[in-house]
């Protein structure tokens, strides 16, 4: 007797039409959590340093120095992290996986012979994977919020180069989590390019209008060269005793339990 192979008899998890449907959305969301989790475990990735910045900053453009300096900072961080005594990969450079500053960060880590991560997202323009991401650590996300979760989930520090809407979105999300104390451990935030950031965001005006507290200005620091940024990060980062991988950044709940 021939097996019944009509569409109605297909296993649900093999039914691509179902998985692509509205009803299959929860499964797609879960997959964008579990599949990266498996790969990070296999690669023995413990934690990351995340680079944000514009995909439009080319190495030969008018603001090309930011590309070169992001590349150099990522190289210096990777050299330093590779020298740490650990069985896991600590402080792995992670970017959004695209061009511009993202490419520069992955390229710098690759220059130093380190593992480097790209959390790419499917977009109609600008966002194409750069060639410097480690092959087994190149991810493609459909959902912005799942991509953001993975940016934060392993992050021990954030370096934010000049950027547009996407960079501002990512920066303010992290600052909001820190301000509201939703993070169990603080994440150092370095705003790279003081003149750019003080022009784009008037933090003092936010304080003056009572929108944030003056103490909130301590949630970030400025840097204008790779050596200064490296020193600021090294002063805040130490290898953790727990070598379990991945080493998640947990959120703090009202009952002080982690989630």
Secondary structure in CASP SS format (residue, H / E / C, confidence):
PFRMAT SS
TARGET T0000
AUTHOR 0000-0000-0000
METHOD secondary structure of the structure
MODEL  1
X C 1.00
X C 1.00
X C 1.00
X C 1.00
X C 1.00
X C 1.00
X H 1.00
X H 1.00
X H 1.00
X C 1.00
X C 1.00
X H 1.00
X H 1.00
X H 1.00
X C 1.00
X H 1.00
X H 1.00
X H 1.00
X H 1.00
X C 1.00
X C 1.00
X C 1.00
X C 1.00
X C 1.00
X H 1.00
X H 1.00
X H 1.00
X H 1.00
X H 1.00
X H 1.00
X H 1.00
X H 1.00
X H 1.00
X H 1.00
X H 1.00
X H 1.00
X H 1.00
X H 1.00
X H 1.00
X H 1.00
X H 1.00
X H 1.00
X C 1.00
X C 1.00
X E 1.00
X C 1.00
X C 1.00
X E 1.00
X E 1.00
X E 1.00
X E 1.00
X E 1.00
X C 1.00
X C 1.00
X C 1.00
X C 1.00
X C 1.00
X C 1.00
X C 1.00
X C 1.00
X C 1.00
X C 1.00
X C 1.00
X H 1.00
X H 1.00
X H 1.00
X H 1.00
X H 1.00
X H 1.00
X H 1.00
X H 1.00
X H 1.00
X H 1.00
X H 1.00
X H 1.00
X H 1.00
X H 1.00
X H 1.00
X H 1.00
X H 1.00
X H 1.00
X H 1.00
X C 1.00
X C 1.00
X C 1.00
X C 1.00
X C 1.00
X C 1.00
X E 1.00
X C 1.00
X C 1.00
X E 1.00
X E 1.00
X E 1.00
X E 1.00
X C 1.00
X C 1.00
X C 1.00
X C 1.00
X C 1.00
X H 1.00
X H 1.00
X H 1.00
X H 1.00
X H 1.00
X H 1.00
X H 1.00
X H 1.00
X H 1.00
X H 1.00
X H 1.00
X C 1.00
X C 1.00
X C 1.00
X C 1.00
X E 1.00
X E 1.00
X E 1.00
X E 1.00
X E 1.00
X E 1.00
X C 1.00
X C 1.00
X C 1.00
X C 1.00
X C 1.00
X C 1.00
X C 1.00
X C 1.00
X C 1.00
X C 1.00
X C 1.00
X C 1.00
X C 1.00
X H 1.00
X H 1.00
X H 1.00
X E 1.00
X E 1.00
X E 1.00
X E 1.00
X C 1.00
X C 1.00
X H 1.00
X H 1.00
X H 1.00
X H 1.00
X H 1.00
X H 1.00
X H 1.00
X H 1.00
X H 1.00
X H 1.00
X C 1.00
X E 1.00
X E 1.00
X E 1.00
X E 1.00
X E 1.00
X E 1.00
X C 1.00
X C 1.00
X C 1.00
X C 1.00
X H 1.00
X H 1.00
X H 1.00
X H 1.00
X H 1.00
X H 1.00
X H 1.00
X H 1.00
X H 1.00
X H 1.00
X H 1.00
X H 1.00
X H 1.00
X H 1.00
X H 1.00
X C 1.00
X C 1.00
X C 1.00
X E 1.00
X C 1.00
X C 1.00
X C 1.00
X C 1.00
X E 1.00
X E 1.00
X E 1.00
X E 1.00
X E 1.00
X C 1.00
X H 1.00
X H 1.00
X H 1.00
X H 1.00
X H 1.00
X H 1.00
X H 1.00
X C 1.00
X C 1.00
X H 1.00
X H 1.00
X H 1.00
X H 1.00
X H 1.00
X H 1.00
X C 1.00
X C 1.00
X C 1.00
X C 1.00
X C 1.00
X H 1.00
X H 1.00
X H 1.00
X H 1.00
X H 1.00
X H 1.00
X C 1.00
X E 1.00
X E 1.00
X E 1.00
X C 1.00
X C 1.00
X H 1.00
X H 1.00
X H 1.00
X H 1.00
X H 1.00
X H 1.00
X H 1.00
X H 1.00
X H 1.00
X H 1.00
X H 1.00
X C 1.00
X C 1.00
X C 1.00
X C 1.00
X C 1.00
X C 1.00
X C 1.00
X C 1.00
X C 1.00
X C 1.00
X C 1.00
X C 1.00
X C 1.00
X C 1.00
X E 1.00
X E 1.00
X C 1.00
X C 1.00
X C 1.00
X C 1.00
X C 1.00
X E 1.00
X C 1.00
END
